[in-house]
Structures are given as structure tokens and as C-alpha cells.
């Protein structure tokens, strides 16, 4: 009886093995093969290739060999990155000290993109390699500054001890910039905020506060020991000595000095010149005791020191020994008086240069 039972069991096992040899065993889902994962279709029980697979964690991609993709992989619409577990990543990605940004469909970003996080948004720029850029960036001849990747926008920023202003499209502003009723000048090339003296193409000079960069307007100000007046547009006017009214209406480089004779002119570099044929002394120094009311040498020296008479013209007049006649109500200045100035004061006479350099 016992022997018959053993034969029956053996028969059953043989039958099961025989039947199983004709039945396809199901491998549906993920299967580990040679240390890599493959995915078997549930319906056909075949290895899936060149296809996306999704589960509750996200998306995976199976290559042409059926194995799960990891790392970078290029698709028709761009590059994507898959973790060591094969999961397609999205959002920020940091690899080898470089940062990348992957869209919601996994595609790597290149160029500009606006990223909003925690209720704050910033523009970022990613190169052709997908790596995020930082620092100075030139795109289409416009300069941007990316602070830890985020572009400055509509703000002032101090970079390497220089101030810049960035527009609402993130590029640096250049030229004149107005804010809160105040003007600043940003270098036409570098964009850095200028300080001190500047000139426009017409030779007009302007002064920008050496600390704040604000354009000085509608005031009188002593700068480096020289008194200047500035109109409402910020154009600088030179004042000889303390008499601001003499020159308060004449911008540098614009012609005759108001309040004096027509023989005095401001050069584009701010220096004072005069016509040797109409050179006169102003009434305030016209106090010589000469019988013909000639202006004395000391008075002329004063005018040279104040910048009213260039030294070169004094020397030229003394050498030519020609008389110089002023306007009808002014004095006649003789060539001998010029010669006395040169002889008496020599090197003490210095041609005066005023105005910004």
C-alpha cells in the first residue's frame, strides 16, 4: 500500500513538470537581469524597449536593449537626467559643482528662464551645456550680473566697489538715469556709475557727487578750491574769484563770459582765453595811478592769477610791444605794462586753468 502511494506521488509530480513545460511563466513588471533592471509587459510578457514606464514615483525610460536608463540621455526634444534608480528628475539638479534646471517634463533648460520659488521669482541663465551661469554675462551686447545665478533686476548693485543700475529687463542701464527726481550718469560702455566731472559731446561739463553719484544742479558749489555754479540742467559755470555773478550764465565751452568784456572766452577744457586785440581789465581792478589810466602791472598779475588773462598772451604782448586797446569805457593797457609784468614777476605768472578736466 505504501509503495503504491509513492508511485502515485511520483506520477503527479511528473505530470506537473510536463504541463509546466508548455506553459509561459509570467515575468510581468520589473525584473533584475545582470545587475540591471528591465520591464516586462503585463499583457505580452515581453521586454519593453524604447518606451516610457510610469508608476507612483514618476517616469522611467527603457532603452533599445530594454534596460532602464540612468544618467543623461538625449531625446528629440532635449536632454533629460535619470537617477541611479532610473527615475526621471525635475527641477534643480546639482552635479559636479554645476547647477541645472529640468522642466516639469524633464527637459534640461538652456538660455533664460524665470523661476519662482517661495513667492519670489528671479531670472536665471543656463548655457548651451545646461549649466547655470553666475557673475557677469554678455548676451547680444547687453551686460547682466547673475548673483548666485539670479539676475539683478530694477535695482542698484555694488560690484567690485563700483555701483551699477540694472533695468527691468535685467540688463545694465547706461547713460543718464533718473530716479526719485535725481540724475545719475552710468558709463556709456561699462555701465558703472560715474563720480566727479564728466562732459557731454557739446563740451558742457557736469559734476556728479563723488560719494552718491547724484548730479549737482541749481546751486553754487566750491570744488577743489574753485567756485562753480550749476544750472537746473546741471551744466557747470565758472566763477572768477568770489564774483559768481560775472560768469553765472556761461556754460564751459560756450563762448563769451557774461558780465565782463566780450574779449574773454571759456575753452572746451574750461580754461579762459581772450582776444589780444580787445583785452581789458575789469573795473574792480582798474585802479592804477598812471596819468592815462593804464592798468598797472600788479592788477594784470591779479587777473592772470584769477585766470582772466592767460600767461601766453601776456608774453606775446610784451614781445610784440603793441598797444592793446579796450572798450570805450575801459582802460588802455600798454605793451610796456605787459613787459613789466613779465619782467617783475617772471615765473610767478602761471596760466590759470579752471573747470573740470
ABEGO torsion letter per residue (X at the ends): XAAAAAAAAAAAAAAAAAAAAABBBBABEBBBBGGBBBBBBAAAGBBBBGBBBBBAAEBBBBBAAGBBBBEBBBBAAEBBBBBAAGBBBBEBBBBGGBBBBBBAAGBBBBEBBBBBBGGBBBBBBBBAAGBBBBEBBBBGGBBBBBBGGBBBBGBBBBBGGBBBBBBAAGBBBBEBBBBGGBBBBBBAAAGBBBBEBBBBAAGBBBBBBAAAGBBBBGBBBBBGGBBBBBBAAGBBBBBBEABAAAAAABBBGAEBBBGBBAABBBBAAGBBBBBAAABBBBAAABABABAAGBBBAAAAAAAAAAGABBAAAAAAAAAAGBBBBBBAABBBBBAAAAAAAAAAAEAABBBBBBEBX
